[in-house]
């Protein structure tokens, strides 16, 4: 866990929640957000703002706060208007009429792809090894459960687990599909990296052991492993996929273990 991060509240009514989060994730608690200015060693702040957990990079305030929001914004729009089971990610996962796989999203991040797959009918287990990101994700899920439109969807189809190693998953919970979307170093001359990527890479560094994810995923997945990659990046662990679904900036590399069952009926 990085030593340059603490937990605070924006409004006094959020103090109890901020204390609970600090205790749960074993992070220092500094009380009021304004106290951050007294801690020159702090670079990041997890703040509770109107019962919503946010991550701020203190030395780049213009970046704004990062939070997980499944109710409004781009994630909600994608769920409603993204194209349903006709989307490339749905094809890569193997969604078809009569078959909605159990998916382990082993690099869940802020949960966007996992939430999308849950909305398409999959049971999704979310795994995120960065505790700070897991804290944001858990907070977003808990707030989402309170929403009348998506609360039941999250409760029924999304589970966040604390394990951070694919190999720790018991065979009794063996997923049909494992989905991997590891962070990838962006090209020096590429467009400005998205806000979240900039913050996370400065928080924990680059995902240098991403290649190590593939072998345990292939050993555990019942039917296939799907890896999201930038279009210019080599395959994970330089292992050629069974097939690839190519998009403008990214692609899905699909490693087939067994044929997905034929649809019933």
C-alpha positions in Angstrom: 0.0 0.0 0.0 1.5 3.4 -0.9 2.5 5.5 2.1 1.6 8.8 0.5 -2.2 8.5 0.7 -4.7 9.2 3.5 -8.5 9.3 4.0 -10.5 12.4 4.8 -14.0 13.8 4.7 -15.3 16.8 2.8 -18.4 17.4 5.0 -18.6 16.6 8.8 -21.6 14.4 8.1 -19.2 12.1 6.2 -16.7 11.7 9.0 -18.0 8.3 10.3 -17.9 6.8 6.8 -14.4 8.1 6.2 -13.2 6.6 9.5 -14.7 3.2 8.5 -13.0 3.2 5.2 -9.6 4.2 6.7 -9.9 1.3 9.2 -11.0 -1.2 6.6 -8.2 -0.5 4.2 -5.6 0.2 6.9 -5.0 3.8 5.7 -4.2 6.9 7.8 -7.1 9.1 8.7 -6.6 12.9 8.8 -10.2 14.1 9.4 -11.2 17.2 7.4 -10.0 17.4 3.9 -8.5 20.8 4.6 -6.0 19.1 6.9 -4.2 17.7 3.8 -2.4 20.9 3.3 -0.6 20.3 6.6 0.8 16.9 5.4 3.5 17.7 2.8 4.1 14.0 2.3 0.7 13.3 0.9 0.2 13.0 -2.9 -3.2 11.3 -2.9 -6.3 11.6 -0.9 -9.3 9.3 -0.6 -12.1 11.6 0.4 -15.7 11.0 1.3 -17.8 13.6 -0.4 -21.6 13.5 0.2 -21.3 9.7 1.0 -19.3 9.1 -2.2 -15.6 8.0 -2.1 -13.3 9.9 -4.4 -9.6 9.7 -5.2 -7.7 13.0 -5.7 -4.2 13.6 -6.8 -3.2 16.6 -4.7 -0.4 17.9 -6.9 -2.7 17.9 -9.9 -6.0 19.4 -8.7 -7.1 20.2 -12.3 -7.5 16.4 -13.0 -10.5 16.4 -10.6 -11.7 13.5 -8.5 -12.0 9.9 -9.6 -15.0 7.9 -8.4 -17.0 4.9 -9.5 -20.5 5.8 -10.7 -22.8 3.1 -12.2 -25.9 5.2 -12.0 -25.1 8.2 -14.2 -22.7 9.3 -16.8 -20.8 7.3 -19.5 -21.2 3.9 -17.8 -25.0 4.2 -17.5 -25.2 5.4 -21.1 -23.1 2.5 -22.3 -25.4 0.0 -20.5 -28.5 1.5 -22.1 -27.3 2.4 -25.6 -24.0 0.5 -26.1 -25.4 -2.1 -28.5 -26.4 -5.0 -26.2 -25.1 -8.4 -27.1 -24.0 -7.1 -30.5 -21.0 -5.3 -28.9 -17.5 -6.6 -29.6 -16.9 -7.4 -25.9 -20.0 -9.6 -25.9 -18.8 -11.5 -28.9 -15.4 -12.0 -27.4 -16.8 -13.3 -24.1 -19.0 -15.7 -26.1 -22.4 -14.4 -25.2 -25.2 -16.1 -27.2 -28.8 -16.9 -26.8 -29.2 -19.4 -24.0 -25.7 -19.0 -22.7 -24.6 -16.3 -20.2 -21.3 -17.3 -18.8 -19.9 -16.7 -15.3 -17.1 -14.2 -15.9 -14.1 -13.5 -13.7 -13.0 -10.0 -14.4 -9.5 -10.4 -12.9 -8.4 -6.8 -13.6 -11.6 -5.1 -12.7 -10.3 -1.6 -12.3 -13.2 0.8 -12.0 -15.6 -2.0 -13.0 -16.9 -0.6 -16.3 -16.6 -3.7 -18.4 -17.7 -6.0 -15.6 -20.8 -3.9 -15.0 -21.6 -3.9 -18.8 -21.3 -7.7 -18.9 -23.5 -8.0 -15.8 -26.1 -5.8 -17.6 -26.0 -8.3 -20.5 -26.9 -11.2 -18.1 -23.5 -12.5 -17.0 -22.7 -13.4 -13.4 -19.5 -11.4 -12.9 -16.9 -11.8 -10.2 -14.8 -8.7 -9.9 -11.1 -9.0 -8.7 -8.9 -5.9 -8.2 -5.5 -6.2 -6.6 -4.9 -2.5 -6.1 -6.5 -1.8 -2.7 -7.1 1.9 -3.5 -9.0 1.0 -6.7 -10.8 -1.8 -4.9 -12.0 0.6 -2.3 -13.4 2.9 -5.0 -15.0 0.0 -6.7 -16.6 -1.3 -3.5 -18.0 2.1 -2.7 -19.5 2.4 -6.2 -21.1 -1.0 -6.0 -22.6 -0.2 -2.6 -24.1 3.1 -3.8 -25.3 1.4 -6.9 -27.2 -1.2 -4.9 -29.3 1.6 -3.4 -30.5 2.8 -6.8 -34.0 1.6 -7.9 -33.0 1.0 -11.5 -29.7 -0.9 -11.2 -29.7 -2.0 -7.5 -31.1 -5.5 -8.2 -28.8 -6.0 -11.2 -25.7 -5.3 -9.0 -26.9 -7.4 -6.1 -27.7 -10.4 -8.3 -24.9 -10.3 -10.9 -21.8 -8.6 -9.5 -19.6 -9.8 -6.7 -16.3 -8.2 -5.5 -13.8 -10.6 -4.0 -10.8 -9.6 -1.9 -8.4 -12.1 -3.3 -5.9 -10.6 -5.8 -4.5 -13.8 -7.3 -6.3 -15.8 -10.0 -4.8 -19.0 -8.6 -6.6 -18.5 -5.3 -10.0 -19.1 -6.9 -11.4 -22.4 -5.8 -12.4 -24.9 -8.5 -15.9 -24.9 -7.1 -16.1 -21.2 -8.3 -14.4 -22.0 -11.6 -15.4 -19.3 -14.1 -16.5 -20.0 -17.6 -14.6 -17.0 -18.9 -11.7 -15.0 -17.5 -11.4 -11.4 -18.7 -8.1 -9.5 -18.5 -7.5 -5.8 -19.2 -4.1 -5.0 -17.7 -2.7 -1.5 -17.8 -0.4 -1.0 -20.7 2.3 1.6 -21.0 1.2 4.3 -23.5 3.3 5.4 -26.3 5.5 8.4 -25.6 3.9 10.4 -28.5 0.3 9.2 -27.9 -2.5 11.5 -26.9 -2.8 12.6 -23.3 -3.5 9.5 -21.2 -6.9 9.4 -19.7 -7.2 10.9 -16.3 -7.7 7.6 -14.5 -4.7 6.0 -16.2 -2.4 8.9 -15.3 -3.5 8.8 -11.7 -3.3 5.0 -11.3 0.1 4.7 -13.0 1.5 7.4 -10.7 -0.1 5.7 -7.7 1.2 2.2 -8.3 3.4 2.3 -11.3 3.0 0.4 -14.5 1.5 -3.1 -14.7 4.9 -4.8 -15.4 3.8 -8.3 -14.4 0.8 -8.4 -16.7 2.2 -11.3 -18.7 2.1 -13.4 -15.6 -1.7 -13.2 -15.5 -2.2 -15.3 -18.7 -1.0 -18.8 -17.6 -3.1 -19.0 -14.4 -6.1 -17.7 -16.3 -5.7 -20.3 -18.9 -5.4 -23.0 -16.2 -8.6 -21.9 -14.5 -11.0 -20.7 -17.2 -13.5 -23.4 -18.2 -14.0 -22.2 -21.8 -11.9 -19.2 -22.7 -9.7 -16.3 -21.7 -10.3 -12.8 -23.2 -7.5 -10.2 -23.1 -8.1 -6.6 -24.1 -5.1 -5.1 -25.7 -4.2 -1.8 -27.4 -4.1 -2.4 -31.2 -0.3 -1.8 -31.3 0.6 -4.1 -28.4 1.9 -7.6 -28.7 -0.2 -10.5 -27.3 0.0 -11.0 -23.6 3.1 -13.2 -22.8 3.7 -13.2 -26.6 1.2 -16.1 -26.8 -0.7 -16.2 -30.0 -4.5 -16.1 -29.4 -7.0 -18.5 -31.0 -8.7 -15.5 -32.6 -8.8 -11.7 -32.3 -11.6 -9.2 -32.6 -10.1 -6.0 -33.8 -11.5 -2.5 -33.2 -10.1 0.9 -34.0 -7.8 1.4 -31.1 -8.0 -1.9 -29.2 -8.6 -5.6 -29.8 -9.8 -8.6 -27.9 -7.5 -11.6 -28.0 -9.5 -14.8 -27.4 -7.8 -17.9 -26.0 -10.2 -20.9 -26.4 -9.9 -23.7 -23.8 -13.1 -25.6 -24.7 -15.9 -24.9 -27.1 -18.7 -22.9 -25.4 -21.9 -25.0 -25.1 -24.4 -24.7 -27.8 -27.4 -22.6 -27.1 -30.4 -24.6 -25.9 -33.6 -24.8 -27.9 
